[in-house]
Amino acid sequence: MPANLNPEYKAAEAAFKRSRDPQERLDNLREMLRVIPKHKGTDHLQADLKTRIKELSADLAGPKKSGARTGPQTFVHPEGAAQVALLGPPNTGKSALHARLTGSHAASEAYAFTTQYPQPGMFDHEDVSFQLVDLPPLSPEHPIPWIANTLQSADGCLFIVDVSRPGCVEQVLGALDLLAERKVRVSSVWPGDDGAEADGDDDDPFTLFLPTVLVASKSDIVDHARDELTVLEELTGLDCPVLSVSSVSGDGLPELGSFLFDHLAVVRVYTKKPGEDVDDG
């Protein structure tokens, strides 16, 4: 049975897709549920709306001091010029890169899964600050039920891979499958790209298209890391921009900052004191 969604629902859905503020998104979801036509053709959509309202409400409420809901909050309020998520399989150097860029002292050990919850930190590039959020590694052994809600506020993603590791291709494919299960799809389209049009060929209104750059870590120990990334993209079907960096030597870190500035369409805004002339230099 067709859904036959009305204009009121479509307007609320469009507002939901545009918004990155969690409270606004929750309000949009509630409006979508309020105005959606109530018949068998929308039963599945109504159920999905109710589930997402419940999950987002819990995230916004944060942990309780007592009761069933405990533990760190999984939503990170955006700060800076843009919020960028760090994703990737286990043991790729993701947390080490986050610590090098932000000075956050994020947990980074030789064993996997040291990152359990979102770890935000600020990365300064020239006179612009980006919020980088280190997230738990993507692995079938440790599913992350809240990952989609956490990523809703992200403007982009650094997908970190270690091309020197055996099984890298399988790890990346597994990570992409886990994201797809939560209706998150990596995208090669960034807001600052010339003539960029946001992905949106998925009929599901809750599918998140996340602008992504594929980042090879540990370029200090991997020869021709960018070439390895090209091969990785061919084997996985990815078509994202690529960068190679090292959290040890600092190789590629300035280029990473420049990439984020250019591709996130950051606009510098300078203020002047009353009575002062504008500095055109």
C-alpha positions as a printed Julia matrix, in Angstrom:
281×3 Matrix{Float64}:
  0.0    0.0    0.0
  1.53   3.36  -1.01
  2.35   5.83   1.73
  0.84   8.86  -0.06
  2.67  11.31   2.17
  1.12  14.75   2.44
  2.86  18.14   1.93
  2.97  18.77   5.68
  4.92  15.56   6.24
  7.29  16.27   3.35
  8.02  19.75   4.72
  8.8   18.34   8.17
 10.97  15.63   6.6
 12.93  18.23   4.6
 13.52  20.24   7.78
 14.7   17.08   9.55
 17.21  16.33   6.8
 18.6   19.88   6.87
 18.99  20.13  10.62
 22.1   19.16  12.56
 20.84  20.39  15.93
 19.56  17.44  17.99
 16.68  19.3   19.63
 15.52  20.61  16.25
 15.75  17.12  14.82
 13.67  15.76  17.69
 11.05  18.46  17.1
 11.06  17.62  13.38
 10.56  13.92  14.12
  7.63  14.67  16.39
  6.08  16.88  13.73
  6.56  14.15  11.12
  4.78  11.68  13.39
  2.0   14.18  14.09
  1.18  14.98  10.45
  1.89  11.63   8.77
 -1.22  10.02   7.25
 -2.34   7.19   9.52
 -2.99   4.06   7.45
 -1.41   0.67   6.76
  0.9    2.11   4.13
  2.71   4.2    6.74
  2.74   1.7    9.62
  6.44   0.9    9.16
  7.34   4.58   8.89
  5.35   5.44  12.02
  7.17   2.69  13.91
 10.54   3.98  12.7
  9.62   7.52  13.75
  8.63   6.38  17.24
 11.89   4.44  17.63
 14.0    7.4   16.56
 12.09   9.79  18.81
 12.72   7.47  21.75
 16.44   7.09  20.97
 17.05  10.79  20.37
 15.09  11.77  23.48
 17.29   9.44  25.54
 20.46  10.87  24.0
 19.38  14.44  24.74
 18.4   13.58  28.3
 21.87  12.21  29.03
 22.74   9.62  31.68
 20.56   9.23  34.76
 21.99   9.24  38.26
 19.78   6.28  39.03
 17.65   3.98  36.95
 18.18   1.95  33.81
 19.94   4.6   31.73
 23.53   5.05  32.88
 26.92   5.73  31.35
 28.43   8.57  29.33
 26.3   10.63  26.97
 26.67   9.54  23.35
 25.68  12.84  21.73
 28.33  15.52  21.26
 27.14  19.12  20.92
 28.84  20.68  17.88
 31.48  23.35  18.44
 33.86  25.24  16.2
 33.6   25.71  12.45
 32.43  22.12  11.85
 32.15  18.75  13.55
 34.11  15.88  11.99
 33.8   12.26  13.11
 36.74   9.83  13.17
 35.64   6.35  12.11
 37.43   3.18  11.13
 38.16  -0.47  11.95
 40.06  -1.42  15.14
 43.77  -0.64  15.57
 44.13   1.8   12.69
 45.77   4.58  14.68
 42.52   6.55  14.84
 42.81   7.56  18.5
 46.52   8.36  18.16
 45.71  10.7   15.27
 42.93  12.32  17.31
 45.32  12.87  20.23
 48.0   14.35  17.95
 45.55  16.76  16.3
 43.62  17.85  19.39
 45.92  17.18  22.37
 42.99  15.4   23.98
 45.03  12.48  25.34
 42.48  10.08  23.87
 43.08   6.49  24.91
 45.46   4.85  22.46
 46.9    1.42  23.1
 48.27  -1.52  21.13
 45.08  -3.45  21.77
 41.71  -2.76  20.16
 38.6   -1.02  21.53
 40.32   1.44  23.87
 37.77   4.05  22.71
 34.36   3.17  24.16
 32.42   6.43  23.87
 32.62   9.65  21.83
 35.75  11.65  22.62
 35.57  15.27  21.36
 38.55  17.57  20.92
 39.39  20.76  19.05
 41.79  20.8   16.09
 43.14  24.25  15.23
 44.09  24.9   11.62
 45.4   28.42  11.04
 42.69  30.58  12.67
 39.88  28.03  12.4
 38.92  25.33  14.91
 37.32  22.03  13.95
 35.7   19.7   16.45
 37.04  16.17  15.94
 35.07  13.38  17.59
 36.89  10.08  18.08
 34.39   7.2   18.02
 34.7    3.51  18.93
 36.1    1.25  16.2
 33.65  -0.38  13.82
 33.7   -4.14  14.29
 31.06  -6.9   14.18
 32.35  -8.1   17.56
 31.43  -4.8   19.22
 28.31  -3.26  17.61
 27.52   0.38  18.44
 23.73   0.78  18.62
 23.91   4.57  19.1
 26.36   5.35  16.29
 23.76   6.72  13.83
 22.34   9.21  16.32
 25.83  10.39  17.25
 26.75  10.94  13.6
 23.66  13.04  12.84
 25.43  16.21  13.99
 28.64  15.51  12.04
 29.48  17.63   9.0
 31.99  15.12   7.69
 34.05  12.04   8.46
 37.68  10.97   8.52
 37.57   7.24   7.76
 40.89   5.99   9.12
 42.53   2.87   7.67
 45.86   1.13   8.17
 46.79  -0.11   4.71
 49.77  -2.04   6.13
 47.52  -4.46   8.04
 46.58  -7.85   6.55
 42.86  -8.07   6.02
 42.49  -4.3    5.61
 39.98  -4.69   2.76
 37.79  -7.08   4.74
 37.91  -4.76   7.75
 36.81  -1.78   5.7
 33.99  -3.7    4.02
 32.83  -4.94   7.42
 32.86  -1.41   8.82
 30.86  -0.1    5.87
 28.32  -2.89   6.34
 27.91  -1.97  10.01
 27.27   1.65   9.07
 24.78   0.61   6.39
 22.87  -1.43   8.95
 22.41   1.8   10.91
 21.43   3.67   7.72
 24.69   5.59   7.42
 26.38   5.79   4.02
 29.74   7.35   3.28
 29.66   9.95   0.53
 32.31  11.45  -1.73
 30.37  14.73  -1.92
 31.51  17.55   0.39
 29.73  20.89   0.9
 32.65  22.91  -0.47
 33.05  20.92  -3.69
 32.39  22.88  -6.88
 28.9   22.14  -8.13
 28.34  19.72  -5.27
 24.88  18.28  -4.87
 24.15  16.3   -1.73
 23.56  12.59  -2.13
 19.94  11.67  -1.76
 19.1    8.79  -4.05
 17.92   6.69  -1.12
 14.16   6.61  -0.6
 14.58   6.2    3.16
 14.33   9.67   4.77
 16.51   8.5    7.66
 19.53   7.48   5.6
 22.47   9.71   6.52
 24.93  10.54   3.74
 28.2   11.43   5.45
 30.88  13.35   3.51
 33.97  11.19   3.88
 37.69  11.33   3.21
 39.67   8.1    3.33
 42.78   8.62   5.48
 45.74   6.24   5.51
 47.38   6.44   8.92
 50.98   5.53   9.73
 52.39   6.96   6.5
 55.76   7.04   8.3
 55.97   3.23   8.04
 54.0    2.64   4.83
 55.61   3.28   1.46
 53.35   4.8   -1.2
 50.36   5.04   1.15
 48.26   6.97  -1.37
 48.82   4.29  -3.99
 47.71   1.71  -1.45
 44.57   3.77  -0.83
 43.8    3.81  -4.54
 43.99   0.03  -4.63
 41.83  -0.16  -1.5
 39.16   1.99  -3.14
 39.16  -0.22  -6.22
 38.71  -3.34  -4.09
 35.99  -1.88  -1.85
 34.09   0.19  -4.39
 34.68   3.41  -2.48
 35.1    6.67  -4.36
 36.14   9.19  -1.71
 38.96  11.73  -1.52
 42.15  10.22  -0.08
 44.88  11.51   2.23
 47.88   9.93   3.97
 49.06  11.1    7.4
 51.25  10.12  10.34
 50.48  10.95  13.95
 54.13  10.18  14.76
 56.01  12.3   12.22
 53.22  14.81  11.54
 53.37  14.02   7.84
 50.21  15.12   6.02
 48.59  16.9    8.98
 48.7   20.41   7.43
 47.14  19.0    4.26
 44.4   17.42   6.38
 43.56  20.79   7.92
 43.53  22.46   4.51
 41.27  19.73   3.13
 38.71  20.25   5.9
 38.79  24.02   5.47
 38.32  23.86   1.7
 35.8   21.03   1.49
 33.58  22.03   4.41
 33.01  25.46   2.85
 34.25  27.27   5.96
 33.79  31.03   5.81
 35.96  33.26   7.99
 34.07  36.08   9.7
 36.1   38.85  11.32
 34.67  41.49  13.62
 35.89  45.04  14.13
 35.61  47.4   17.04
 33.21  50.36  16.66
 34.91  53.33  15.04
 37.74  51.3   13.52
 38.29  51.0    9.79
 37.89  47.63   8.11
 41.26  45.96   7.48
 41.19  44.78   3.86
 44.59  43.09   4.22
